[in-house]
Amino acid sequence: MAQGKECVVSHRPQDSPAFKFFKMNNNDITKIADMLTARTLFATKEVLTSEETAQYMGVSKSYLYKLTMRREIPHYKPMGKMCYFNRHEIEAWLQANRVATDTELNEQAAEYCEKGGLLHG
C-alpha cells in the first residue's frame, strides 16, 4: 500500500453502496416469498386448479376453458363444476405432437431415399 494513504475495510454489508440498492421492506420480502411459494407448488403439487393450470401453461383462463369445453385437454370434474388438472397429464399433453427439426426431417428423407422409398419406423 502507498505510504500515507489509509484503507478502510468494512465487514458490515450495510456499509456497502450495493446494500442500499438491495434494501427491501417487509412488503417486498412477503411478495418474493409468496412468488417462490407459488412456483414451488407447481413443481410439487399434482392436482392443479384451472387458474394454476392456466398460469402453468402460460395461457389465459378463457383459452383453458375453451380447451376443456372442446374436451381437447385432460381434466377432472369430481363435483360436476370445478375443473381440476393432473400436472403430469398436462405436461404430457403439452409435449404431444412434437414438431421435428429440419435436421431430423432431412435425416428421415435421406434414410427414405437410401432404402429405395420404403418407410420403416
N, C-alpha and C positions, 0 to 999 in steps of 0.2 A: 504494500500500500504506500502511496506517496506520503512523504513526511508533511506533517502539519494539517492533514485532512482527516476528518473523523468519518467513520462509517457506522451508522446506527442500524442494527438489525433487530427487527421486532418479530417475535414468535407469536404474536397475537393476531389472528386473522382479521379481527375488526379494525386493525390499523391499516390494513391493505386497501389501496384505492379500489381494487376489484370487489372487495367485500361490500362496499357501499352500493355497488351496482346490483348485487345479488340479494340485497336485503329484502326480506319478504315479511308481510304481516300475517297474522293468523288466518285471515280470509284466503290469502294466496295459497298458504300451506294446505288448508282444507280443500280448496279446489283441486290442487295437484293430487292429494290423497284420494279424493273421490274419483278422479280420472284414472288413476292407477288401479283402484279397486274395480272399476267398471271394465277396464281392459283385461285384468286378471280373470274376471268372471268368464269372459269369452273363452279363455284357454282351459278353464276347469269345469264350467257348467255344461251339462249335457243337454238339458232341455231349455230352450230359449223362447221368450215371448215374441210376439210379432214385432214389437219395437226393437228388441235386442237383435232379432234376426235381420231386420232391415238395416240396422246400423252395421252389423257384422258383414253383410253382403255389400254394403255401400250403395243401397238403393233406397228410394222413398217408400214409405209405408203404403202409399196408394199403389205403387207398382207391385209390391209384395202381395197386396190384396188381390190385384188382378191375376197374379200367378196362382194364388190359392183358389180363386173362383173358377179359373180355367182348368184346375186340377193338374197344373204343369209342374208343381213343386210338392215334394212330400211334406205332409203336415198332419197334425192330430187335432181333433176337437172332442176331448173327453166329456165335456158338458154341453156340447152342441153349439156353443157360441164362441168361446175363447179358443184362439188358434195357438198351438204350440209346435215347435220345430225341434227335431233332433239335430244337434250341431254336426255330428258325423255324417248324417244323411245330407245335410245342406252342403257340407264340404264335398261329398261325392257328387252331388247334383251339379255344383259349380264346376267341377272338374270333368264332367261328362262332355262328350262331343269335342274332344281336343282337335285343334286345327294343326295339321302337320306344317313343319317349316319347309321353306323352299329346298333346303339341303335334303331333307327326308324325302320329299317328292321327287327330286332328281335321282336319288339313290333307288327309289322304287321304280322309276321309269327305266333306269339303266338295267336293273335286275329283270324287269319285264322284257326288255329288248334282248338281253343275253339268253333268256330261256325261250326265245322264239315266240313271244307273245302269249305265253301261258302264265297266268297268275297263280301263285301258291301262297296261301297265308291266311 
